[in-house]
Structures are given as structure tokens and as C-alpha cells.
Amino acid sequence: MTPVLLRRLFLVVTPLTLAVVLWFHPPGGDDGVYEGVRDDVGAWVFVHTVFLFFIPLMALAAYLLLSGVQSRAATVSRLSLVLFLVYTAYEVTVGLGTGVLVDYANGLPPAEQAAVAAAIEDLNANDVLADPLSVSLVLGLLGWVVALVAAAVTLRRAGAGWAPTVLVGLSALFAIHPPPVGPAALICFAAAAVLIERWRAGDPEALQARPATGAAAS
């Protein structure tokens, strides 16, 4: 299997696999974190465990989307992906951490569940790692949005059509990962990758032909 084929498979299979997994993301609830997760804790832990491993994979996919492109916008996109990796801290805390505690609380007598439920609420309100505007959440999501918007600008300036450009831009909505928005954004990413790879195949020098123009325009 050639490196080009491996890249194409990775660019399509990775987001589509994660999109399928995210469809099983529990909706949560309005009566507190514990009450919203307790009945779906198995699905919660599964989805967030997979999601944790797919964060670096999606960062790599976004990086590969701009293979061969050299411009200021491309550099902004690549550097922003480093910020996106900070999102793993949020995912470990709110995703896996919450799931583990909820599962533990489910095994306790009702009289003791309230204390653990309060701890779960406190964990999810942490200013550094959790909700609603923690450092890890804001930096991670901002990194993804900036990376994909910059990638869309880069590809358009390099000569890509409007269809892949818009699809890459819509992929930024993956920042809202629960369904239906998260899976839909990942499908947009996969579709954009298909169109961009077809463009590369039709014109192998497409993304290398205008490095000076792309850099100047940035």
C-alpha cells in the first residue's frame, strides 16, 4: 500500500469512524451532571475513551490535509493544531473523569450518592480543566476552529474549489462534538478530504505550484 493511499484512507476513515462513535454520545440532562449521565454511563465512558484517542488522530488528519502547502495561513493552521491537543485535558476530566465517578456513584447506597454527585458537579466546574469556560476547553476548541478556518483559507488561495473550501470550513463545527453537529462536521471533513485528494490526483502540482502566491496573499 503506497503512502498516498494510506494518507487518503486515513483522511477519510478517521473522521467517519469518530462520527459513528459520536452518534452514541449521551445527551446528558438539565438536572445535574450525575443525573444526566447515570443511566448512560457505559455509553458515556465508551464514547469519551474513543474520543480521547481520536483527538491526536484528528489533529494529524487536519495536518495532512495541507500536505505540501507552504503559506502563512498554512502555518497558522498547523500551529493552532497544537492548541487543539490541549483539549485532551478537558476530555480526560469531563469525559473519562466524570464517567468513572458516575459509575462509582451508581454502585453506592442512595444516601451516599448525593456526596459523590456534588463532587462530580464540582469537578465539572473546574476553571482550568472543565466547564463552562475553562482554560483547556477554550484553548482546545479555539485551536480546532482557527486551524480549520485557516486551512480553508489556505486551500482556497492555493486554487481549491469552493466545495472543498466550504466543507473544510464547516468542519470547524466539530468543536461542538455531541450529535448531530459533531458527526455532521466530521462527515464534512471526510467529504472535503475526498475532493481535495481528487484535486491533487488531477493536478499533482496543484498545492505546490503557488507557494509564493499563497504566502504573499496570507
N, C-alpha and C positions, 0 to 999 in steps of 0.2 A: 504494500500500500504506500503510495507516494506521499510526501509531506503536504502537497497541495490538497490531496483528497482527505487526509487526516484533518487539515485545517477546516475544510468545508464541512466535514461531518461534525467536528467539534462545535463550529459556529451555529449549526442548526440543531443538533441533538441536545446540546447542553441547555439552551433556553426552553426547548419544548419539554424536556424531561422535568425541569423545575416547574414549568407551567402546569403540568399534570399534577404534580405533588401539591402545589399551592391551591388547587381546587378543593383539597381536603382540609384547608385551613379552617378551624372552628371559628364561628362568628364572634364568640365572646358574648358579653351581655352588659346590661346597664345597672346591675345590682352588685357591682364589685368584681374584682378580678377572679377571686376564688369561685364565686357563684357562677360566673360566666364560663369558667374552664372546667369545673369539677366533673361534669358529665361527659366531657370530650377530651379528657386529659391524655388518653392514649394517642388520639389523632394529633393533639397539640404537640406532644413530645416528638412524635414521628416527623411531622412537618418541619418543626424548628431544628431538629437534628439534621435533616437533609438540607434545609436552607443554610445552616451554618457552614456545611461543606461546600455548598454551591456559591457562596459569596466570592471566594477567590476564583472559582471557575468562571463566574460571570465577569469578574474583573479581567481575567485573561481573555475571554471572548471579546470583550469590548476593545481590548488592546489589539487583538489580532484583526479586528475589523478595519483597522487603519494601517495594516501591514504595507510598508513601502512608502507611506506618505510622510513628508517632512515639511512642516509649516508651524507657525506659532500656535495656531488653533489646535493642531495635532498634538503639540507639546502640552498645551493646557489640558487637553483631554486625557493624555497619559498620566500627567501629574495628579489630576483630580481622582484618578482611579486609586491612588494611594490613600486618599481620604476616605474613599468608599470602603476600604478594608477596615477602617475604624468601626464600621457598622457591626463587625463580628463581636465587639464588646457588648453592644446593645443586644445582639441576638443571644449571646450566652446568658445575659442577665434576664431579660424579659421573656425570651423564648424558653431556653432549657431550664434556667433557674426557677422560673415560675412553674413550669411543668413538674419539676421534681418536687417542689414544695406542695403543690396541689395534690399530687399523687400521695405524698406523705400524709397530708391532712385528711385525705379520703379514708385512710386506714385508722384514724383516731376516733375515739368516742365523741359524740356531738358536743359535749361540754368543753372539749379541748380544741375543737376545730376553730372556734372563734379566735383564739390566740394566734394560731398559725395563719388564719385568714388575714388578721391585722398585720402580721409580719409580711405577708405577700403584698398587701397594699403598700406598705412602707417601702418594700424593695422596688416596686414598680413606680414609685415616686422619686427615686434617687436622681439627684440633679446631674450626676456625672454619667451614669450608665443606663438610665431607664427613661420613663415618660414624664411629662409630655414633650419637653424641650430640653432634653439632656444633651451634654456635650457629644457623646458618642452617636446619638440619634441624628442630631443636626449636622454634624460633620460628615457622617456616613451618607445620609441622603443627599446632602448638598454636593458631595463628591460625585455621586452617581449622576445627578441631574446635570451638573456642569460638564462632566465627561461626555455624556451622550449629546447634549446640545452642541458642544464644541466639535464632537465627531461629525454631527450632521452638517455643521458649517464647513468643516474640513472637506468632507466628501463632495458637497455641492461646489465648492471652489475648485476642487480637483476635476470637476466635469461630470460627476454622477448626476443621474436624472432626478426629477423631483420626487418620484415614487420612493426610491430607497432613502432619500434625504428626509422626507416626511416620516417614514417608518422608523428611522433611527431616532428622530426627534420624539416620536410618540413612545419609544422605548424608555425614555426618561421617566415615564409614569410608573415604571417598575418600583420606583421609590414608595409607592402605595402598594405593598405586596399582597394584601389579602384579596380574594376573588370578589368581583370579576376583574378589577383593574389590573392587579399584578399579572395574572395569567395572560390577559389580553396584551399587555405591554411586552411580555416575553414572546408572544406569537409575532408581534410586530418586529421584534429584534430578529427572530429567525427568518421572517419573510424578507427583511432588509438584507440579511446576510446572503440569502439566495440570489437576490437581484444584484448585489454588489459583486458576488463571485461570478455571476454570468457576465457582468460588465468586464471584469478582469479577464475572463476567458476570451471574450470577443476582442478585447484590446489589451494584451498583456502589459503594455507600457502605459496604460491609462493613468495609474496612480503615481508613476514615476516621471511622466512626461512634463509636468508643470511644477516642479518643486520650487523654482524661483518665483513663479506667479503666485502660488499658494502662500509662500512666505511673505511676499510683498503685500498681498491682499489682507493678510492677517494683521 
